[in-house]
Structures are given as C-alpha cells and as structure tokens.
Amino acid sequence: MQNMGAVSSMDRSTSESANKVHIGRSRPVYHFPGMKEYIHNDGGFKRDVPSLQEVIVMEGVAHYINQEKPQEINSHIHQFFHKF
C-alpha cells in the first residue's frame, strides 16, 4: 500500500528533458492489444511523454536490449547524446 502514493505522484509528473524510447519487437508487451496504436498512432504515448523525440523498435530483442544487442543500443545512446 505504501507504493500507491509513489505511483500516483509519478502519474502527475512531467518530464522536462528530451526522451528517446527503445523497445524490443520480441517483447510481449509490445504485442498487447492496443499497445502499438498507443505508441505509434497518436494513442496517447506522445501526450504522456511530451518531450518524446523518437521511439525505436529494435528487431530480435525483447526485455534486456542492452544485453541482447549492446553495440546497437550503445550506438543509439551515443547518437542521442551527441545531439546535445
């Protein structure tokens, strides 16, 4: 029950920094009904993360993308930081 306060305060928070999201195409949650629409087709993800710059869907990975494709994720992170 103590976590309920933390979760509800997080729901009201907003991000002031640039965001880039990576998700593995093999991750089961990506295939939940409505998830792709939420992420890609104005389903609310951009509204919920206003500073979202890009969503990267990585092939051949699921949950542990930094372990499954370390070079590729490191390249994405480097390119993102290089903008600043």
C-alpha positions in Angstrom: 0.0 0.0 0.0 2.9 2.4 0.6 3.7 2.3 -3.1 0.3 3.7 -4.1 1.4 7.2 -3.1 4.6 6.9 -5.1 2.8 5.7 -8.2 0.1 8.3 -8.1 2.7 11.1 -7.7 4.6 9.7 -10.6 1.4 9.8 -12.7 1.3 13.6 -12.2 4.9 14.2 -13.0 6.1 15.5 -16.3 9.5 15.2 -18.0 11.3 18.3 -18.9 14.2 16.6 -20.7 14.4 15.0 -24.2 13.3 11.4 -24.3 14.0 8.6 -26.7 12.4 5.2 -26.1 13.7 1.8 -27.2 11.6 -1.3 -27.2 12.3 -4.8 -28.5 9.9 -6.1 -31.1 10.1 -9.5 -29.4 8.9 -8.1 -26.0 5.5 -9.5 -25.3 4.1 -6.2 -24.0 4.7 -4.7 -27.5 2.1 -7.1 -28.8 -0.6 -6.5 -26.2 -3.9 -5.3 -27.8 -3.7 -1.6 -28.4 -0.1 -1.2 -27.5 1.3 -0.4 -31.0 -1.5 2.1 -31.5 -0.7 3.7 -28.2 3.0 4.0 -29.0 2.9 4.9 -32.7 -0.5 6.2 -33.8 -1.4 9.1 -31.5 -2.7 6.6 -29.0 -1.5 8.8 -26.1 2.2 8.0 -25.6 3.3 11.3 -27.1 0.8 13.0 -24.8 2.0 11.1 -21.8 5.7 11.8 -22.7 5.5 15.3 -24.2 9.3 15.5 -24.8 9.4 12.2 -26.7 11.6 12.6 -29.7 11.7 9.1 -31.1 10.6 5.5 -30.5 13.0 2.9 -31.7 11.6 -0.7 -32.2 14.6 -3.0 -32.2 14.5 -6.3 -34.1 15.5 -9.5 -32.5 15.4 -8.3 -28.9 12.9 -8.5 -26.0 13.4 -7.2 -22.5 17.2 -6.9 -22.0 18.1 -4.9 -25.1 21.3 -3.7 -23.6 22.5 -7.3 -23.1 20.9 -8.7 -26.3 22.3 -6.1 -28.7 24.8 -4.0 -26.7 26.5 -2.4 -29.7 23.3 -1.3 -31.3 21.8 0.2 -28.2 25.1 1.9 -27.4 25.1 3.4 -30.9 21.6 4.7 -30.4 22.5 6.2 -27.0 25.7 7.8 -28.4 23.8 9.4 -31.3 21.2 10.7 -28.9 23.8 12.3 -26.6 25.8 13.6 -29.5 22.9 16.0 -30.3 23.5 17.9 -27.1 
